[in-house]
Amino acid sequence: MKRVLLVSALCAAAVLPAAASGNSGPRAEKLALTPADTKAAKAATLRSSDLTPAWKGGSAKPDSSPPDCNKNFSAFTITGVAEADFTQGGAAITSTVQLFPTPRQALGDFRVDTPVGIARCEGETLRAAVGASAKLVFARQVTPPKVGDHAAAYDFAVSVNGVEFYIDVINFVRGRAYGSLVTLDPGAPLPGGTLLAKLMDRRLSPSIA
């Protein structure tokens, strides 16, 4: 999961200073970006036209934070990556797409990122990164929607200065692409995440065989 994306969105919603991202480090994926795969990744992320006019944002610099929870992605190579971030008041939506040379690499990266039991570590890492005022309410893996060839989903809630923020994550693999959708909203989970993840999946299908 993209911890810095969660932290940045949560800090913005709670009006807190965002944690700085570090260098990717030796455990991160290698980069061998190609114009074609970068274009395909960008085409699959969310656009302003996918959301109501109240949402503001667009393309953003992809997360370059080092892996958390002792994950090691160094066996994998990213050939295309894109991110799009949107906010509306205290709510946030982030979509990311990474492309790999082969479906085997994409699935391998996904499996390193989403092992059984990882939710608690992800939740604690998120809470610690936000700061001392944050408390982890829950962190759990949930049944994923029918999206991609393989998928995993997680729900988190973090209390910051008495306000509970709900973070939902959908990760999925389609061919040689790894997509992620993160939604955040104070007070209640943001609806519509499954539809947005399926929209990303449809955009990937023709381009990453």
PyMOL CGO cylinders between C-alpha atoms (Angstrom):
from pymol import cmd
from pymol.cgo import CYLINDER

trace = [
    CYLINDER, 0.00, 0.00, 0.00, 1.12, 3.51, -0.70, 0.3, 1, 1, 1, 1, 1, 1,
    CYLINDER, 1.12, 3.51, -0.70, 1.65, 4.82, 2.83, 0.3, 1, 1, 1, 1, 1, 1,
    CYLINDER, 1.65, 4.82, 2.83, 2.71, 8.35, 1.88, 0.3, 1, 1, 1, 1, 1, 1,
    CYLINDER, 2.71, 8.35, 1.88, -0.44, 8.78, -0.21, 0.3, 1, 1, 1, 1, 1, 1,
    CYLINDER, -0.44, 8.78, -0.21, -2.55, 7.88, 2.81, 0.3, 1, 1, 1, 1, 1, 1,
    CYLINDER, -2.55, 7.88, 2.81, -0.55, 10.07, 5.16, 0.3, 1, 1, 1, 1, 1, 1,
    CYLINDER, -0.55, 10.07, 5.16, -0.61, 13.08, 2.83, 0.3, 1, 1, 1, 1, 1, 1,
    CYLINDER, -0.61, 13.08, 2.83, -4.35, 12.82, 2.30, 0.3, 1, 1, 1, 1, 1, 1,
    CYLINDER, -4.35, 12.82, 2.30, -5.01, 12.32, 6.00, 0.3, 1, 1, 1, 1, 1, 1,
    CYLINDER, -5.01, 12.32, 6.00, -2.79, 15.21, 7.02, 0.3, 1, 1, 1, 1, 1, 1,
    CYLINDER, -2.79, 15.21, 7.02, -4.44, 17.50, 4.48, 0.3, 1, 1, 1, 1, 1, 1,
    CYLINDER, -4.44, 17.50, 4.48, -7.89, 16.54, 5.71, 0.3, 1, 1, 1, 1, 1, 1,
    CYLINDER, -7.89, 16.54, 5.71, -6.88, 17.06, 9.35, 0.3, 1, 1, 1, 1, 1, 1,
    CYLINDER, -6.88, 17.06, 9.35, -4.89, 20.24, 8.63, 0.3, 1, 1, 1, 1, 1, 1,
    CYLINDER, -4.89, 20.24, 8.63, -1.63, 18.67, 9.84, 0.3, 1, 1, 1, 1, 1, 1,
    CYLINDER, -1.63, 18.67, 9.84, 1.86, 18.85, 8.34, 0.3, 1, 1, 1, 1, 1, 1,
    CYLINDER, 1.86, 18.85, 8.34, 2.38, 15.96, 5.94, 0.3, 1, 1, 1, 1, 1, 1,
    CYLINDER, 2.38, 15.96, 5.94, 5.17, 13.51, 6.60, 0.3, 1, 1, 1, 1, 1, 1,
    CYLINDER, 5.17, 13.51, 6.60, 8.06, 13.87, 4.18, 0.3, 1, 1, 1, 1, 1, 1,
    CYLINDER, 8.06, 13.87, 4.18, 8.73, 11.03, 1.77, 0.3, 1, 1, 1, 1, 1, 1,
    CYLINDER, 8.73, 11.03, 1.77, 12.21, 9.59, 1.64, 0.3, 1, 1, 1, 1, 1, 1,
    CYLINDER, 12.21, 9.59, 1.64, 14.22, 8.10, -1.17, 0.3, 1, 1, 1, 1, 1, 1,
    CYLINDER, 14.22, 8.10, -1.17, 12.85, 4.83, -2.50, 0.3, 1, 1, 1, 1, 1, 1,
    CYLINDER, 12.85, 4.83, -2.50, 15.79, 2.85, -1.10, 0.3, 1, 1, 1, 1, 1, 1,
    CYLINDER, 15.79, 2.85, -1.10, 17.27, -0.57, -1.94, 0.3, 1, 1, 1, 1, 1, 1,
    CYLINDER, 17.27, -0.57, -1.94, 14.05, -2.47, -1.19, 0.3, 1, 1, 1, 1, 1, 1,
    CYLINDER, 14.05, -2.47, -1.19, 11.99, -0.53, -3.73, 0.3, 1, 1, 1, 1, 1, 1,
    CYLINDER, 11.99, -0.53, -3.73, 11.30, -1.61, -7.30, 0.3, 1, 1, 1, 1, 1, 1,
    CYLINDER, 11.30, -1.61, -7.30, 13.84, -0.74, -10.00, 0.3, 1, 1, 1, 1, 1, 1,
    CYLINDER, 13.84, -0.74, -10.00, 12.74, 1.84, -12.57, 0.3, 1, 1, 1, 1, 1, 1,
    CYLINDER, 12.74, 1.84, -12.57, 13.08, 1.30, -16.33, 0.3, 1, 1, 1, 1, 1, 1,
    CYLINDER, 13.08, 1.30, -16.33, 10.31, 3.59, -17.55, 0.3, 1, 1, 1, 1, 1, 1,
    CYLINDER, 10.31, 3.59, -17.55, 9.23, 3.53, -21.18, 0.3, 1, 1, 1, 1, 1, 1,
    CYLINDER, 9.23, 3.53, -21.18, 7.13, 6.19, -22.90, 0.3, 1, 1, 1, 1, 1, 1,
    CYLINDER, 7.13, 6.19, -22.90, 4.50, 3.66, -24.01, 0.3, 1, 1, 1, 1, 1, 1,
    CYLINDER, 4.50, 3.66, -24.01, 4.00, 2.13, -20.55, 0.3, 1, 1, 1, 1, 1, 1,
    CYLINDER, 4.00, 2.13, -20.55, 4.05, 5.50, -18.84, 0.3, 1, 1, 1, 1, 1, 1,
    CYLINDER, 4.05, 5.50, -18.84, 1.33, 6.66, -21.24, 0.3, 1, 1, 1, 1, 1, 1,
    CYLINDER, 1.33, 6.66, -21.24, -0.73, 3.50, -20.60, 0.3, 1, 1, 1, 1, 1, 1,
    CYLINDER, -0.73, 3.50, -20.60, -0.43, 3.91, -16.83, 0.3, 1, 1, 1, 1, 1, 1,
    CYLINDER, -0.43, 3.91, -16.83, -1.52, 7.54, -17.01, 0.3, 1, 1, 1, 1, 1, 1,
    CYLINDER, -1.52, 7.54, -17.01, -4.47, 6.66, -19.24, 0.3, 1, 1, 1, 1, 1, 1,
    CYLINDER, -4.47, 6.66, -19.24, -5.78, 4.22, -16.63, 0.3, 1, 1, 1, 1, 1, 1,
    CYLINDER, -5.78, 4.22, -16.63, -5.72, 6.58, -13.63, 0.3, 1, 1, 1, 1, 1, 1,
    CYLINDER, -5.72, 6.58, -13.63, -8.76, 8.64, -12.73, 0.3, 1, 1, 1, 1, 1, 1,
    CYLINDER, -8.76, 8.64, -12.73, -9.60, 11.92, -14.47, 0.3, 1, 1, 1, 1, 1, 1,
    CYLINDER, -9.60, 11.92, -14.47, -11.55, 14.98, -13.41, 0.3, 1, 1, 1, 1, 1, 1,
    CYLINDER, -11.55, 14.98, -13.41, -14.35, 13.93, -15.76, 0.3, 1, 1, 1, 1, 1, 1,
    CYLINDER, -14.35, 13.93, -15.76, -14.81, 10.70, -13.77, 0.3, 1, 1, 1, 1, 1, 1,
    CYLINDER, -14.81, 10.70, -13.77, -15.88, 12.68, -10.70, 0.3, 1, 1, 1, 1, 1, 1,
    CYLINDER, -15.88, 12.68, -10.70, -18.35, 15.42, -9.88, 0.3, 1, 1, 1, 1, 1, 1,
    CYLINDER, -18.35, 15.42, -9.88, -17.16, 19.02, -10.40, 0.3, 1, 1, 1, 1, 1, 1,
    CYLINDER, -17.16, 19.02, -10.40, -16.66, 19.50, -6.66, 0.3, 1, 1, 1, 1, 1, 1,
    CYLINDER, -16.66, 19.50, -6.66, -13.58, 17.26, -6.78, 0.3, 1, 1, 1, 1, 1, 1,
    CYLINDER, -13.58, 17.26, -6.78, -10.36, 19.13, -7.56, 0.3, 1, 1, 1, 1, 1, 1,
    CYLINDER, -10.36, 19.13, -7.56, -7.03, 17.69, -8.64, 0.3, 1, 1, 1, 1, 1, 1,
    CYLINDER, -7.03, 17.69, -8.64, -5.44, 15.60, -11.36, 0.3, 1, 1, 1, 1, 1, 1,
    CYLINDER, -5.44, 15.60, -11.36, -2.08, 14.05, -12.23, 0.3, 1, 1, 1, 1, 1, 1,
    CYLINDER, -2.08, 14.05, -12.23, 0.46, 13.99, -9.41, 0.3, 1, 1, 1, 1, 1, 1,
    CYLINDER, 0.46, 13.99, -9.41, 4.01, 12.88, -8.75, 0.3, 1, 1, 1, 1, 1, 1,
    CYLINDER, 4.01, 12.88, -8.75, 3.97, 9.17, -7.87, 0.3, 1, 1, 1, 1, 1, 1,
    CYLINDER, 3.97, 9.17, -7.87, 4.84, 8.12, -4.33, 0.3, 1, 1, 1, 1, 1, 1,
    CYLINDER, 4.84, 8.12, -4.33, 8.59, 7.51, -3.89, 0.3, 1, 1, 1, 1, 1, 1,
    CYLINDER, 8.59, 7.51, -3.89, 8.62, 6.56, -0.22, 0.3, 1, 1, 1, 1, 1, 1,
    CYLINDER, 8.62, 6.56, -0.22, 10.63, 3.51, 0.90, 0.3, 1, 1, 1, 1, 1, 1,
    CYLINDER, 10.63, 3.51, 0.90, 8.62, 0.31, 1.43, 0.3, 1, 1, 1, 1, 1, 1,
    CYLINDER, 8.62, 0.31, 1.43, 7.03, -0.15, 4.84, 0.3, 1, 1, 1, 1, 1, 1,
    CYLINDER, 7.03, -0.15, 4.84, 6.32, -3.25, 6.93, 0.3, 1, 1, 1, 1, 1, 1,
    CYLINDER, 6.32, -3.25, 6.93, 9.65, -4.87, 5.96, 0.3, 1, 1, 1, 1, 1, 1,
    CYLINDER, 9.65, -4.87, 5.96, 8.53, -5.43, 2.36, 0.3, 1, 1, 1, 1, 1, 1,
    CYLINDER, 8.53, -5.43, 2.36, 11.16, -6.02, -0.32, 0.3, 1, 1, 1, 1, 1, 1,
    CYLINDER, 11.16, -6.02, -0.32, 10.24, -5.16, -3.92, 0.3, 1, 1, 1, 1, 1, 1,
    CYLINDER, 10.24, -5.16, -3.92, 13.79, -5.16, -5.27, 0.3, 1, 1, 1, 1, 1, 1,
    CYLINDER, 13.79, -5.16, -5.27, 13.15, -8.20, -7.49, 0.3, 1, 1, 1, 1, 1, 1,
    CYLINDER, 13.15, -8.20, -7.49, 10.70, -6.20, -9.63, 0.3, 1, 1, 1, 1, 1, 1,
    CYLINDER, 10.70, -6.20, -9.63, 11.04, -3.51, -12.30, 0.3, 1, 1, 1, 1, 1, 1,
    CYLINDER, 11.04, -3.51, -12.30, 8.49, -0.78, -13.02, 0.3, 1, 1, 1, 1, 1, 1,
    CYLINDER, 8.49, -0.78, -13.02, 8.21, 0.20, -16.69, 0.3, 1, 1, 1, 1, 1, 1,
    CYLINDER, 8.21, 0.20, -16.69, 5.37, 2.70, -16.34, 0.3, 1, 1, 1, 1, 1, 1,
    CYLINDER, 5.37, 2.70, -16.34, 3.82, 4.57, -13.41, 0.3, 1, 1, 1, 1, 1, 1,
    CYLINDER, 3.82, 4.57, -13.41, 1.21, 7.28, -12.94, 0.3, 1, 1, 1, 1, 1, 1,
    CYLINDER, 1.21, 7.28, -12.94, -0.85, 8.78, -10.15, 0.3, 1, 1, 1, 1, 1, 1,
    CYLINDER, -0.85, 8.78, -10.15, -3.87, 11.07, -9.91, 0.3, 1, 1, 1, 1, 1, 1,
    CYLINDER, -3.87, 11.07, -9.91, -5.02, 12.75, -6.68, 0.3, 1, 1, 1, 1, 1, 1,
    CYLINDER, -5.02, 12.75, -6.68, -8.30, 14.54, -5.97, 0.3, 1, 1, 1, 1, 1, 1,
    CYLINDER, -8.30, 14.54, -5.97, -9.74, 16.30, -2.93, 0.3, 1, 1, 1, 1, 1, 1,
    CYLINDER, -9.74, 16.30, -2.93, -13.11, 17.67, -1.89, 0.3, 1, 1, 1, 1, 1, 1,
    CYLINDER, -13.11, 17.67, -1.89, -13.17, 19.31, 1.53, 0.3, 1, 1, 1, 1, 1, 1,
    CYLINDER, -13.17, 19.31, 1.53, -11.82, 16.72, 3.96, 0.3, 1, 1, 1, 1, 1, 1,
    CYLINDER, -11.82, 16.72, 3.96, -12.19, 13.83, 1.48, 0.3, 1, 1, 1, 1, 1, 1,
    CYLINDER, -12.19, 13.83, 1.48, -9.51, 12.51, -0.88, 0.3, 1, 1, 1, 1, 1, 1,
    CYLINDER, -9.51, 12.51, -0.88, -9.20, 10.00, -3.72, 0.3, 1, 1, 1, 1, 1, 1,
    CYLINDER, -9.20, 10.00, -3.72, -5.89, 8.66, -5.07, 0.3, 1, 1, 1, 1, 1, 1,
    CYLINDER, -5.89, 8.66, -5.07, -5.48, 6.32, -8.04, 0.3, 1, 1, 1, 1, 1, 1,
    CYLINDER, -5.48, 6.32, -8.04, -2.13, 4.82, -9.01, 0.3, 1, 1, 1, 1, 1, 1,
    CYLINDER, -2.13, 4.82, -9.01, -1.08, 2.41, -11.74, 0.3, 1, 1, 1, 1, 1, 1,
    CYLINDER, -1.08, 2.41, -11.74, 2.26, 0.64, -12.09, 0.3, 1, 1, 1, 1, 1, 1,
    CYLINDER, 2.26, 0.64, -12.09, 3.22, -1.41, -15.16, 0.3, 1, 1, 1, 1, 1, 1,
    CYLINDER, 3.22, -1.41, -15.16, 5.80, -4.20, -15.13, 0.3, 1, 1, 1, 1, 1, 1,
    CYLINDER, 5.80, -4.20, -15.13, 7.58, -6.10, -17.92, 0.3, 1, 1, 1, 1, 1, 1,
    CYLINDER, 7.58, -6.10, -17.92, 5.47, -9.24, -17.39, 0.3, 1, 1, 1, 1, 1, 1,
    CYLINDER, 5.47, -9.24, -17.39, 2.28, -10.35, -15.63, 0.3, 1, 1, 1, 1, 1, 1,
    CYLINDER, 2.28, -10.35, -15.63, 4.44, -12.53, -13.38, 0.3, 1, 1, 1, 1, 1, 1,
    CYLINDER, 4.44, -12.53, -13.38, 6.28, -9.47, -12.08, 0.3, 1, 1, 1, 1, 1, 1,
    CYLINDER, 6.28, -9.47, -12.08, 3.05, -7.56, -11.49, 0.3, 1, 1, 1, 1, 1, 1,
    CYLINDER, 3.05, -7.56, -11.49, 1.59, -10.46, -9.52, 0.3, 1, 1, 1, 1, 1, 1,
    CYLINDER, 1.59, -10.46, -9.52, 4.82, -10.90, -7.58, 0.3, 1, 1, 1, 1, 1, 1,
    CYLINDER, 4.82, -10.90, -7.58, 4.83, -7.23, -6.57, 0.3, 1, 1, 1, 1, 1, 1,
    CYLINDER, 4.83, -7.23, -6.57, 1.17, -7.50, -5.55, 0.3, 1, 1, 1, 1, 1, 1,
    CYLINDER, 1.17, -7.50, -5.55, 1.87, -10.55, -3.38, 0.3, 1, 1, 1, 1, 1, 1,
    CYLINDER, 1.87, -10.55, -3.38, 4.75, -8.85, -1.59, 0.3, 1, 1, 1, 1, 1, 1,
    CYLINDER, 4.75, -8.85, -1.59, 2.53, -5.82, -1.00, 0.3, 1, 1, 1, 1, 1, 1,
    CYLINDER, 2.53, -5.82, -1.00, -0.56, -7.68, 0.23, 0.3, 1, 1, 1, 1, 1, 1,
    CYLINDER, -0.56, -7.68, 0.23, 0.41, -10.72, 2.34, 0.3, 1, 1, 1, 1, 1, 1,
    CYLINDER, 0.41, -10.72, 2.34, -2.07, -12.18, 4.80, 0.3, 1, 1, 1, 1, 1, 1,
    CYLINDER, -2.07, -12.18, 4.80, -2.03, -10.24, 8.05, 0.3, 1, 1, 1, 1, 1, 1,
    CYLINDER, -2.03, -10.24, 8.05, -0.44, -7.06, 6.68, 0.3, 1, 1, 1, 1, 1, 1,
    CYLINDER, -0.44, -7.06, 6.68, -3.38, -4.79, 7.58, 0.3, 1, 1, 1, 1, 1, 1,
    CYLINDER, -3.38, -4.79, 7.58, -2.35, -4.27, 11.19, 0.3, 1, 1, 1, 1, 1, 1,
    CYLINDER, -2.35, -4.27, 11.19, 1.21, -3.26, 10.30, 0.3, 1, 1, 1, 1, 1, 1,
    CYLINDER, 1.21, -3.26, 10.30, -0.06, -0.89, 7.60, 0.3, 1, 1, 1, 1, 1, 1,
    CYLINDER, -0.06, -0.89, 7.60, -2.48, 0.69, 10.05, 0.3, 1, 1, 1, 1, 1, 1,
    CYLINDER, -2.48, 0.69, 10.05, 0.15, 1.17, 12.74, 0.3, 1, 1, 1, 1, 1, 1,
    CYLINDER, 0.15, 1.17, 12.74, 2.60, 2.61, 10.20, 0.3, 1, 1, 1, 1, 1, 1,
    CYLINDER, 2.60, 2.61, 10.20, -0.05, 5.04, 9.02, 0.3, 1, 1, 1, 1, 1, 1,
    CYLINDER, -0.05, 5.04, 9.02, -0.91, 6.10, 12.56, 0.3, 1, 1, 1, 1, 1, 1,
    CYLINDER, -0.91, 6.10, 12.56, 2.74, 6.63, 13.50, 0.3, 1, 1, 1, 1, 1, 1,
    CYLINDER, 2.74, 6.63, 13.50, 3.43, 8.67, 10.36, 0.3, 1, 1, 1, 1, 1, 1,
    CYLINDER, 3.43, 8.67, 10.36, 0.52, 11.02, 11.02, 0.3, 1, 1, 1, 1, 1, 1,
    CYLINDER, 0.52, 11.02, 11.02, 1.81, 11.82, 14.50, 0.3, 1, 1, 1, 1, 1, 1,
    CYLINDER, 1.81, 11.82, 14.50, 1.26, 11.49, 18.22, 0.3, 1, 1, 1, 1, 1, 1,
    CYLINDER, 1.26, 11.49, 18.22, -2.29, 12.85, 18.05, 0.3, 1, 1, 1, 1, 1, 1,
    CYLINDER, -2.29, 12.85, 18.05, -3.44, 9.99, 15.80, 0.3, 1, 1, 1, 1, 1, 1,
    CYLINDER, -3.44, 9.99, 15.80, -5.02, 6.79, 17.09, 0.3, 1, 1, 1, 1, 1, 1,
    CYLINDER, -5.02, 6.79, 17.09, -5.69, 3.67, 15.04, 0.3, 1, 1, 1, 1, 1, 1,
    CYLINDER, -5.69, 3.67, 15.04, -9.36, 2.71, 15.41, 0.3, 1, 1, 1, 1, 1, 1,
    CYLINDER, -9.36, 2.71, 15.41, -9.23, -0.39, 13.21, 0.3, 1, 1, 1, 1, 1, 1,
    CYLINDER, -9.23, -0.39, 13.21, -7.22, -1.97, 10.39, 0.3, 1, 1, 1, 1, 1, 1,
    CYLINDER, -7.22, -1.97, 10.39, -8.67, -4.94, 8.58, 0.3, 1, 1, 1, 1, 1, 1,
    CYLINDER, -8.67, -4.94, 8.58, -8.54, -6.86, 5.35, 0.3, 1, 1, 1, 1, 1, 1,
    CYLINDER, -8.54, -6.86, 5.35, -11.95, -7.20, 3.70, 0.3, 1, 1, 1, 1, 1, 1,
    CYLINDER, -11.95, -7.20, 3.70, -13.42, -9.12, 0.79, 0.3, 1, 1, 1, 1, 1, 1,
    CYLINDER, -13.42, -9.12, 0.79, -12.29, -7.36, -2.39, 0.3, 1, 1, 1, 1, 1, 1,
    CYLINDER, -12.29, -7.36, -2.39, -14.62, -6.43, -5.23, 0.3, 1, 1, 1, 1, 1, 1,
    CYLINDER, -14.62, -6.43, -5.23, -14.52, -8.37, -8.49, 0.3, 1, 1, 1, 1, 1, 1,
    CYLINDER, -14.52, -8.37, -8.49, -11.85, -6.30, -10.20, 0.3, 1, 1, 1, 1, 1, 1,
    CYLINDER, -11.85, -6.30, -10.20, -8.71, -7.34, -12.08, 0.3, 1, 1, 1, 1, 1, 1,
    CYLINDER, -8.71, -7.34, -12.08, -7.26, -10.86, -12.19, 0.3, 1, 1, 1, 1, 1, 1,
    CYLINDER, -7.26, -10.86, -12.19, -6.36, -10.68, -8.49, 0.3, 1, 1, 1, 1, 1, 1,
    CYLINDER, -6.36, -10.68, -8.49, -7.46, -8.17, -5.86, 0.3, 1, 1, 1, 1, 1, 1,
    CYLINDER, -7.46, -8.17, -5.86, -7.09, -7.27, -2.19, 0.3, 1, 1, 1, 1, 1, 1,
    CYLINDER, -7.09, -7.27, -2.19, -8.97, -4.69, -0.14, 0.3, 1, 1, 1, 1, 1, 1,
    CYLINDER, -8.97, -4.69, -0.14, -8.45, -3.03, 3.23, 0.3, 1, 1, 1, 1, 1, 1,
    CYLINDER, -8.45, -3.03, 3.23, -10.39, -0.71, 5.53, 0.3, 1, 1, 1, 1, 1, 1,
    CYLINDER, -10.39, -0.71, 5.53, -8.73, 1.60, 8.06, 0.3, 1, 1, 1, 1, 1, 1,
    CYLINDER, -8.73, 1.60, 8.06, -10.00, 4.19, 10.50, 0.3, 1, 1, 1, 1, 1, 1,
    CYLINDER, -10.00, 4.19, 10.50, -7.73, 6.69, 12.20, 0.3, 1, 1, 1, 1, 1, 1,
    CYLINDER, -7.73, 6.69, 12.20, -8.80, 9.22, 14.84, 0.3, 1, 1, 1, 1, 1, 1,
    CYLINDER, -8.80, 9.22, 14.84, -7.03, 12.58, 14.67, 0.3, 1, 1, 1, 1, 1, 1,
    CYLINDER, -7.03, 12.58, 14.67, -7.87, 15.28, 17.21, 0.3, 1, 1, 1, 1, 1, 1,
    CYLINDER, -7.87, 15.28, 17.21, -11.21, 13.61, 17.89, 0.3, 1, 1, 1, 1, 1, 1,
    CYLINDER, -11.21, 13.61, 17.89, -12.21, 13.21, 14.22, 0.3, 1, 1, 1, 1, 1, 1,
    CYLINDER, -12.21, 13.21, 14.22, -12.35, 9.72, 12.68, 0.3, 1, 1, 1, 1, 1, 1,
    CYLINDER, -12.35, 9.72, 12.68, -11.07, 9.35, 9.13, 0.3, 1, 1, 1, 1, 1, 1,
    CYLINDER, -11.07, 9.35, 9.13, -12.03, 6.28, 7.11, 0.3, 1, 1, 1, 1, 1, 1,
    CYLINDER, -12.03, 6.28, 7.11, -9.56, 5.00, 4.52, 0.3, 1, 1, 1, 1, 1, 1,
    CYLINDER, -9.56, 5.00, 4.52, -10.50, 2.28, 2.03, 0.3, 1, 1, 1, 1, 1, 1,
    CYLINDER, -10.50, 2.28, 2.03, -7.93, 0.65, -0.24, 0.3, 1, 1, 1, 1, 1, 1,
    CYLINDER, -7.93, 0.65, -0.24, -8.51, -1.53, -3.31, 0.3, 1, 1, 1, 1, 1, 1,
    CYLINDER, -8.51, -1.53, -3.31, -5.42, -3.10, -4.91, 0.3, 1, 1, 1, 1, 1, 1,
    CYLINDER, -5.42, -3.10, -4.91, -5.68, -5.20, -8.06, 0.3, 1, 1, 1, 1, 1, 1,
    CYLINDER, -5.68, -5.20, -8.06, -3.60, -6.82, -10.78, 0.3, 1, 1, 1, 1, 1, 1,
    CYLINDER, -3.60, -6.82, -10.78, -4.64, -6.90, -14.41, 0.3, 1, 1, 1, 1, 1, 1,
    CYLINDER, -4.64, -6.90, -14.41, -2.11, -8.59, -16.68, 0.3, 1, 1, 1, 1, 1, 1,
    CYLINDER, -2.11, -8.59, -16.68, 1.17, -6.77, -16.11, 0.3, 1, 1, 1, 1, 1, 1,
    CYLINDER, 1.17, -6.77, -16.11, -0.43, -3.81, -14.35, 0.3, 1, 1, 1, 1, 1, 1,
    CYLINDER, -0.43, -3.81, -14.35, -0.88, -3.19, -10.63, 0.3, 1, 1, 1, 1, 1, 1,
    CYLINDER, -0.88, -3.19, -10.63, -3.60, -0.65, -9.83, 0.3, 1, 1, 1, 1, 1, 1,
    CYLINDER, -3.60, -0.65, -9.83, -4.52, 0.93, -6.51, 0.3, 1, 1, 1, 1, 1, 1,
    CYLINDER, -4.52, 0.93, -6.51, -7.45, 3.08, -5.44, 0.3, 1, 1, 1, 1, 1, 1,
    CYLINDER, -7.45, 3.08, -5.44, -7.42, 4.83, -2.05, 0.3, 1, 1, 1, 1, 1, 1,
    CYLINDER, -7.42, 4.83, -2.05, -10.37, 6.82, -0.71, 0.3, 1, 1, 1, 1, 1, 1,
    CYLINDER, -10.37, 6.82, -0.71, -10.50, 8.87, 2.48, 0.3, 1, 1, 1, 1, 1, 1,
    CYLINDER, -10.50, 8.87, 2.48, -13.41, 10.63, 4.15, 0.3, 1, 1, 1, 1, 1, 1,
    CYLINDER, -13.41, 10.63, 4.15, -14.05, 11.98, 7.66, 0.3, 1, 1, 1, 1, 1, 1,
    CYLINDER, -14.05, 11.98, 7.66, -17.03, 10.54, 9.49, 0.3, 1, 1, 1, 1, 1, 1,
    CYLINDER, -17.03, 10.54, 9.49, -17.87, 7.64, 7.17, 0.3, 1, 1, 1, 1, 1, 1,
    CYLINDER, -17.87, 7.64, 7.17, -16.35, 5.58, 4.33, 0.3, 1, 1, 1, 1, 1, 1,
    CYLINDER, -16.35, 5.58, 4.33, -16.50, 7.33, 0.96, 0.3, 1, 1, 1, 1, 1, 1,
    CYLINDER, -16.50, 7.33, 0.96, -18.98, 5.55, -1.35, 0.3, 1, 1, 1, 1, 1, 1,
    CYLINDER, -18.98, 5.55, -1.35, -18.27, 4.60, -4.96, 0.3, 1, 1, 1, 1, 1, 1,
    CYLINDER, -18.27, 4.60, -4.96, -14.76, 3.16, -4.64, 0.3, 1, 1, 1, 1, 1, 1,
    CYLINDER, -14.76, 3.16, -4.64, -15.62, -0.13, -6.31, 0.3, 1, 1, 1, 1, 1, 1,
    CYLINDER, -15.62, -0.13, -6.31, -17.02, 1.61, -9.39, 0.3, 1, 1, 1, 1, 1, 1,
    CYLINDER, -17.02, 1.61, -9.39, -13.91, 3.76, -9.71, 0.3, 1, 1, 1, 1, 1, 1,
    CYLINDER, -13.91, 3.76, -9.71, -11.60, 0.73, -9.39, 0.3, 1, 1, 1, 1, 1, 1,
    CYLINDER, -11.60, 0.73, -9.39, -13.58, -1.07, -12.08, 0.3, 1, 1, 1, 1, 1, 1,
    CYLINDER, -13.58, -1.07, -12.08, -13.29, 1.98, -14.32, 0.3, 1, 1, 1, 1, 1, 1,
    CYLINDER, -13.29, 1.98, -14.32, -9.50, 1.90, -13.93, 0.3, 1, 1, 1, 1, 1, 1,
    CYLINDER, -9.50, 1.90, -13.93, -9.51, -1.82, -14.68, 0.3, 1, 1, 1, 1, 1, 1,
    CYLINDER, -9.51, -1.82, -14.68, -11.48, -1.33, -17.91, 0.3, 1, 1, 1, 1, 1, 1,
    CYLINDER, -11.48, -1.33, -17.91, -9.01, 1.27, -19.09, 0.3, 1, 1, 1, 1, 1, 1,
    CYLINDER, -9.01, 1.27, -19.09, -6.12, -1.12, -18.48, 0.3, 1, 1, 1, 1, 1, 1,
    CYLINDER, -6.12, -1.12, -18.48, -7.56, -4.15, -20.20, 0.3, 1, 1, 1, 1, 1, 1,
    CYLINDER, -7.56, -4.15, -20.20, -6.86, -3.19, -23.86, 0.3, 1, 1, 1, 1, 1, 1,
    CYLINDER, -6.86, -3.19, -23.86, -3.36, -1.87, -23.25, 0.3, 1, 1, 1, 1, 1, 1,
    CYLINDER, -3.36, -1.87, -23.25, -1.41, -4.30, -21.12, 0.3, 1, 1, 1, 1, 1, 1,
    CYLINDER, -1.41, -4.30, -21.12, -1.77, -7.76, -22.68, 0.3, 1, 1, 1, 1, 1, 1,
]
cmd.load_cgo(trace, "trace")
